[in-house]
Amino acid sequence: MNQSNHSLVSTYSIANLGLVDLDSASQLSGMHPEMILEVARAQLVFASIIDVSGDSYFDCVAIARLRLIEHLRVGQRAHMRTIRLIIQLTDRAESAERDLHQIREQFSKVHPKTCDVWPS
């Protein structure tokens, strides 16, 4: 397979995964591409794929996080340290919520009648 066909296959595969490149991520999030790279270096968002040429591709979760960061940074004028704290707390809350959901599911298998009173 020649180089041009290989890049076509790679681009097609990435599009099928629902990933967008840096420029598209910039347009979707409202954040400048260099700022996206800075946020990625700070590990507040992660590229789903970095190809052999070093190009980053982002999924919908990363785009949503970029939009949140941009809102906090520009709309709320939050500093990056504050944004990092908000992101960490949000991640911890989401993780705790997933854990609670798993515990409730396991408990409901053992005690199905007692779980009817729990809120979803």
SULRA-V849663 format. One record per backbone hydrogen bond with DSSP energy under -1.0 kcal/mol. NH is the residue of the N-H (numbers start at 0). CO is the residue of the C=O. E is the energy in kcal/mol with one decimal. If there is no record, write none. Layout:
nh->(NH,NH)
co->(CO,CO)
e->(E,E)
//
This chain:
nh->(5,6,7,8,9,10,11,12,13,14,15,16,17,18,19,24,25,26,27,28,29,35,36,37,38,39,40,41,42,43,47,48,50,53,56,57,62,63,64,65,66,67,68,69,70,71,72,73,75,77,82,83,84,85,86,87,88,89,90,91,92,93,94,95,96,97,98,99,100,101,102,103,104,105,106,107,108,109,110,117)
co->(1,2,3,4,5,6,7,8,9,10,11,12,14,13,57,20,21,22,23,24,25,31,32,33,34,35,36,37,39,38,56,56,54,50,48,19,58,59,60,61,62,63,64,65,66,67,68,69,70,71,78,79,80,81,82,83,84,85,86,87,88,89,90,91,92,93,94,95,96,97,98,99,100,101,102,103,104,105,106,114)
e->(-2.1,-2.3,-1.6,-2.4,-2.5,-2.5,-2.6,-2.7,-2.5,-2.3,-2.1,-1.2,-1.4,-1.9,-2.4,-2.7,-2.3,-2.1,-2.8,-2.1,-2.0,-2.1,-2.1,-1.9,-2.7,-2.4,-2.4,-1.7,-1.4,-2.3,-2.1,-1.5,-2.3,-2.2,-2.4,-3.0,-2.1,-2.3,-2.1,-2.7,-2.4,-2.1,-2.8,-2.7,-2.4,-2.7,-2.9,-2.9,-1.8,-3.1,-2.5,-2.7,-1.9,-2.5,-2.7,-2.5,-2.6,-2.5,-2.6,-2.3,-2.4,-2.5,-2.3,-2.5,-2.2,-2.1,-2.5,-2.6,-2.2,-2.3,-2.5,-2.6,-2.2,-2.5,-2.7,-2.6,-1.2,-1.1,-3.3,-1.1)
//
